[in-house]
């Protein structure tokens, strides 16, 4: 197995891992959704002996929700990066890799926590929590009171930042571009679009950090400085708010209608056959 390389969105943090790589899976737990801002994360395992951080170790912010599994991220761009090794292996986020890892997902796990706005469409084996043979705790999803009518709530992974979307969102879609994969360290972004005036931060606005790719006209990522949880970003030029759907605490009532930049999709993810695909951006 050839060495694979990975990096965060801004490129400050880089790493490499040698094989054999194995146990690739999609995780639908609520904590992965918050950390990545997406419907699910995709992880795989690499042997500790073949893993090496090649740059940016001083950029990494450590965060361990509930004192369990670490979820470190780049403090500059907010993208998730590999945690320290455990039991001789390192978890790699597939969306951060520069090459095809050569393996494919074996299962979807924690489907009992699947977001109501994401449809499971493939034939992969599904497990409500951990598959048999994995002796780890399965933490319950946080209990939440019903949302007020006409309001959709959201928050970061640590809960330090919270926001609301008041009024109906405009649309939702998946984006498979390489920037979104790096930003979310996942298969694709899952974004809700809403009028900019409808979004309001109700807690922790001072903890929100935003990284903009220097050469990009629009592309940026907002995240919590404490936990790296992905957060809405505002686009004044287009008067819209782009909300990572993984950050939502409530069902927004809308579903993705299309998938864009599918010509750039990762080789290890299938396209949802029910959604209209576009090779690049939406047609003008």
N, C-alpha and C positions, 0 to 999 in steps of 0.2 A: 504494500500500500504506500503510495507516494505521500509526501508531507502535504498537508493542507494549511492554508494561511487564513487568518481572519483579522478584522479590524473594526473599530467603532466608526461612527458616521464621519467624524472630523479627521480620523486617521491618526490621532495622537497615540492611541493605545493599539498595539499590534501583537499578534501571537502566532505560533505555529504548532502543529500537532502531527505526530506520526501515528500510523495505525498499529494494530487493527482498530478501526472504528466500528462501533456496534450499538445496538439497542436504540435506534432512532425512533422517536415517537412524538406525536402531537399531544400537548397537555392543555386541557380546557379549564383548569382550576381558576378560581376567581383571582388568586394572587398572581398567576402568570398573566392573566388579562390585564391587571392593573400595572404590572411591571413593564409589559411590552406595549400596552395600549391597543391590543388586537384581540381577535376572537380566540386565539390559541398561540402557544409557543411551540417551537419544534426544537428538541434537543437530541443530542447524541453523545456517546461516551468515547473518550480517548484515554489510552493508558497514561498514567502520570509521568512515566519515564520518558515518553516521547513529546511531552508538552513543554513549551518554553514561551514566556513573555519576552517579546523582542523589543518593545518600546513602550513608554508611557505608564510604567507602573506607578509613578507618582501622581498620575492623573486620576487614578481609580478611587472612587468613594465606596467604602464598605457599608453595606446595609443588610441586616438579617432580621426580617420580620418574624415576630413570635419567637425569636431566639433560635430558629431552626435553620432552614436552608439559606445560606448567604445569597444575596442578589446584588452584587457589585455593579457599578456603572461608571462610565466616563463622566467626570465632573464638568467637562467642557461641553459635550454634546448630548449627554443623557443616555446614550446607547448602552444596553446591557453588555457586560463583558464576562468572560469565564470566571466562576468562583474558584476558591482554592480546592485542591484535590481532596477527595474523600475516598477512603478504602482503596487507594491506588488508582483512582480514575478521575478524570476531569470532565465536567459537563460543558459541551460546546453548544452555542446557539447557532443553529444551521443558517439562519438568515444573515449572520455576520461573515460567513465563509466566502472566500474569493474563488474557490474551485468547487466542482462537483465532488462531494465526499465519496461518491461511488456506492453508497448504500441508500436504501429507501425506507420510509416509515413502516414500522411493524404494527402499530396500533394507535388508537386514540384513547388517552387515559383521562380520568376525571370528567367523563362525559355527563355524570350526574350533576355537574356544575355548569354545563354548557350554557352560554348566553342565549336568551330567548330570541335574539335577532340573528343568530347564526344557524344555518341548516346543515346538518351532517349529511353529506351527499355521497360519500364513497363507501366502499365495501370493507374498509379496514376493520379489524376486530375492535370492539369498544368495551371499555371497562369503566364502571361507575366511579371507582377511585383508583388505587394502585392495582396492577395486575397481580395474580397469585405469585407468591415467591418473593415479593418485595415487602419487607417488614418495616415499613415506615408509618408514622402517624398520618391519618387523613383528617386534617383540620376542617371543622365545619365552616360553611360560608357565614360571614357576618350577618346577624339578624338586622333587618331594616324595617322601619315603619313605612306604610304606604306613602307615596309621594302626593303632594297636593295636586288637585286637578290642573292640567295644563302646564305642569312643571316636570322636567326631567333633571334628576340630580346626578352629580358625578364627583369623584374624589381621587386622590392619588393613593398609592399603596400604603403609606403610613398614616393617611388620614389628615395630615397637616394642611392640605390644600383641598378646598371643596368649591364646587361651582354649580350653577343651575342654568338650564336652557329654558326660557319662558316663552311659550308659544310653539307652534308646530315647526319642526325642522324642515329643511328644504328637500334633501335627498341623502342617500348614502351609497358608498361604492368601495370596492377593493382596489388597491393600487399595487401592482407587481414591479414597479420600477426599482432599479438597484439602490437608489437613495432611500426609498421607503424600507427596503429590506434591511439595509444597514442601520437606519434610524431605529427601527423597531426590533432589530435582531430576530426577525421572524419571516414567515413565508411571504407576507404582504401586509400592507397597512389596511385598516378597516376604518373608514372615516365617515363621520356624520357632518353634513353641511347645514349651517343655520345662519340666519341674518346676524350680523355682528352685534347689533343692538339687543339681541335676545339673550346673549350670554353674559352672565354676571358671576364674578368670584365672590363667594360669601365667607370664605376663610382662607387665610394663608397666601394672599396675593403676593406678599413680599417674598415668599419662598419660591415663586415661579422663575425659572431661568429659561432663556431662549437662545438657541444656537442657530444662526443662519449660515448656510453654505455661501462663501464669499462670491462665487461666480454665478449663483442662482438668482433669478429674478424674484421668485416667491418662496422657494423651499426653505423651511426652517423647522425646528423641533422645539417644543416647550415641554418642560419636565419639572418635577419637584426637586429642589436642591438637596433635600434630605434623603429621599428614597429612590429617586430616579423615575418614579411613576410618571407616565406620559399624560400630558395635559393639553387643553385646547390652546390653539394659537389663533391670533386675530390677524386678518388680512385687510387693512384699511383700504388698499387700492381697489379691492373687489367687494368691500363691505360685507365680508363673510367671516364666520368663525368655523375653523376646521377642528372637529372634536374627535379625538381617538375613542372609538366606541368601547374599547376595553376599559376605559376610565369610567364608564357609566354605571350608576347604581340602580337605575330603573330602565325598564323597557321603553325605548323612545317611540315605539309604535310604527316605526318605518323599517324597511328592510333594504339591503343593497339591491340596486337595480342594474348594475353593470360592473365590469372589471376592466381596468385600464392598464396600459403598458404590459399586456400579456406577452408581447414579443420578448420581454426581458425577464419573464418569470423564472423562478428557480426550477432546475430539472427534477427536483424531488417532490414537487407539489402538483396536484392535478387541478385543472380549472373546473369551477362549478358549471355544469352543463346548462343550468337554468338561467344563468346571467349572461347578458350581452357582452361579448368580448370586443375590445378595441386594442389594436397592436400598440398604439401610442396614446396620446391624450384624447379626450373627448373631441369629436368634430366640432368645429366652431359653428 
